[in-house]
Amino acid sequence: MQVHLRPRLLAAASFLAASHTVADIGCDHGRLSAALVQRGLAKHVLASDISEDSLQKAKDLACRCGFSSEQLSFFVSDGLSHLVPGEADALVFAGMGGELIARLLEEGKEIAHSAKRIVMQPMGGTKELRKYLYENGYGIKDETMVPDAGRYYQILLASPNIGHSAEMPSDAILEFGAILFAKRDPLLREALIRCVEGRRRRMQRAEKNGVIPPQLVHELTGAEMLLSQFDQEEQQ
């Protein structure tokens, strides 16, 4: 049985190539875990989920694929609590909010600091996640953006860089990513346009109601500035 991945998970998998042991945190039905083994991107995957029902579906998928326990192991676990430091050289968090990913990294700080790479595919909360990474000694090594089912998803690759501090970027860069912006990826421009249009509509509704949230003004201004800078440099 060949396991197929949606674009957002395929992008996350590409950041995990050549890993030895990957801990798939919140593995859900186990498609990413199974694909990592099947494609030879990891020698061993430790798949975990807080839901026993979801984990059983992941086990069923592994059985249909014919994987052994040496290739794929399963744990009912909240976050990183089932791991010991150094057990996994790579961690992946896919399909959960950025603030939840940050919380799990904080709760399992010793485990996270022992990993060589951490791949994150947040469903939202990218600004909060990047802020946590900057504040807690993680270096963001790469970023990509992929379209999937009508949405744009960001995938981040980070590694512990404890003892080194980095200057905190603007909120807009925290939301959309310094590396993504430096790449001038056309998908980022499309995402910025969609974001600006959506926030302008919210602003119009707020103006009609007579109450304009300062945070909305701040977020709209930041996205507009990034889009303007993107377009100005493209024209040069």
KALIN-V271089 format. One record per helix or strand of 2 or more residues. SS is the DSSP state (H for helix, E for strand). FROM is the first residue (numbers start at 1). TO is the last residue. If there is no record, write none. Layout:
ss = <SS:SS>
from = <FROM:FROM>
to = <TO:TO>
This chain:
ss = <H:E:H:E:H:E:E:H:H:E:H:E:E:H:H:H:H>
from = <7:19:31:42:52:72:90:98:109:117:126:138:151:171:178:186:214>
to = <14:25:38:49:65:76:96:107:113:122:135:148:160:176:183:209:235>
